[in-house]
Amino acid sequence: MTEMNDVLAVVSQSGSTVAFFDAVTYERLGEVAVPPEPHELCFDAARRRLYCTVTYRSGYYHANTGRARELVVIDPDERRVVDVVDLAPEWAPHGLALDPAGGLLWVSVEAYGDEEGALVALDARSLKPVRRAAVGAPGPHWFVLTPDGRRAYTANKEAPFVSVVDVASGALVDRIEVPGGSEGITVSPDGRYVYAAGPKGDFGPDPARNPGVRVIDTATGAVVRTLPTEGVVFPVHTTSTGLVLAGELRMTAGGSALGSQGPGLLHVYDGFEERTRVEVGAFPLTITSSPDGRYGYVAAVSSSTVTVVDLAERAVVTTLEVGRSGEPGAHGLAYIPCRAPRDAE
């Protein structure tokens, strides 16, 4: 099963699947069934593997029936599950990132027994744990590694700070104040800035205070500015060209609870200046982009769609339907370049 074009992989939480779309024609190519409740994806180009975290038995961060502990390994070319790794005694794996050298797969976990959350490093070949770094906070959901691979920054839902971890030693070296907790997090291609969405998204009658994207100077550890939004931001992402993409939630008239989301907004920043806004699906939860930075992909969990945005033209190209009609679920994303011709033989 050799693809001629690049492929976009998308998680459906409610459908417990990973769906695959042609990144040029947007044709749906197939799907792979995975254990409930899949969340995030990470593509390992060196080994042609796709990793998928299974975070809860059912439900979401704020309301679930129990934490899961599996990492699913998928062959994205054959579109089949090749392994399911039990991460016990870790619980609730969520975020994923390969270190720049490609030797370690880092996974964020909510807890280990009675301890706080942590980052766990797996040997990328064997997928055996080799290192653990506590982040000094519960609920580390998303995290990012700096381009030089020296530090990790975790966004902590339940703590008023972003944790900074020295990757080599596993030591917690800094706490950067982000009042109200934080959601998505990303880093600029040159490693100069980390961008953290805050405050945490709560679904209550009171609107979030000062929502937006906090810009952290990695040299000083200081928040140097906030890119303001009207509503809460969950996902943030930086493209290879340095654009910052942020997904804002918008509520329906009179709505405040989870499920009351209207169409979301994708904010596109160049430097610290907002260049455009594009309407996307309801409750944007994950963003990725093509390797050349031309296209952005916004997965929206409430509408279970992926909005494909031409970032040069500042326009929507198409909207992909991910899950079953009327069911929420689109979450994790991974862009998978096609195999080189010699690998496809």
Summary of the structure (lengths in Angstrom):
residues: 345
radius of gyration: 18.4
end to end distance: 10.6
largest distance: 57.8
contacts: 1277
relative contact order: 0.13
helix: 1%
strand: 56%
